Amino acid sequence: MIDVQFIICSNKDEFFQIASNHIYLLRVPEEVNIQVLRVSGATSMTSGYNYAMRRSSAKYKIYMHQDVYIINPNFIFDLIGLFQSDRKLGLIGMVGAKHLPKNGIWWEAAQKYGRVIENRVTYRYLDFDGITDPVQYVDAVDGLLMATQYDLPWMEELFDGWHFYDSAQSLEFRRAGYKVGVVKQTDPWCIHDMGSGHTFDVSSYNKYRRIFVEKYKCFLTTNDII
């Protein structure tokens, strides 16, 4: 059997229930066993993900936000197929940046890839540059959903909050010699239901952005002002 573990840090029952319901509606290959692990009370995304990673023996792990709903019914088939076709592909995301700018903000990169349906106040369809191959290799993917076929520790000692853990983990995979990619999607595979109640802590974001830029400046490419 092939084990696939979905890992969700969650502090809201309703979000977790909806996300889980979408997962259990996915088509599952006969040789695959799926599990959904909820991590409650995590002090950071990295601590929650490390906790779950160390307790799971699953070959394939999908780390996802509690407000992400997978709507591609063949998600598991597609994901396993991509990983099995390229053993060097370590990490897959839904959207990401080919090269990270010097300010570290992936969505300000010159070349972005992927698709997702996003809900803030209203729903909108984010459709970045087109992907022609099954996977577009990138520097970093967004943390809304990150799927792996290898385990690397999340950078808990530096990113002990809720920002830049995703770009940091992307670069750690690249540093370890693996490829990071955004998957080609004819239609978006996920809804990111952030809603109008989502809050954004600017000071915390900038704190971790500066930590990220200092740690990974050798990977950053353009002349944006920090």
Buried (B, 14 or more C-beta within 10 A) or exposed (E): EBBBBBBBBBEEEEBBEBBBEBBEEBEBBEEBEBEBBBBEEBEBBBBBBBBBBEEBEBBBBBBBBBBBBBBBEEBBBBBBEBBEEBEEBBBBBBBBBBBBBBBBBBEBBEEBBBBBBBBEEEEEEBBBEEBEEBBBBBBBBBBBBBBBBBBBEBBBEBBBBBBBBBBBBBBBBBEEEBBBBBBBBEEBBBBBBBEEEEEEEEEEBEBBBBBBBEBBEEBBBEEBEE
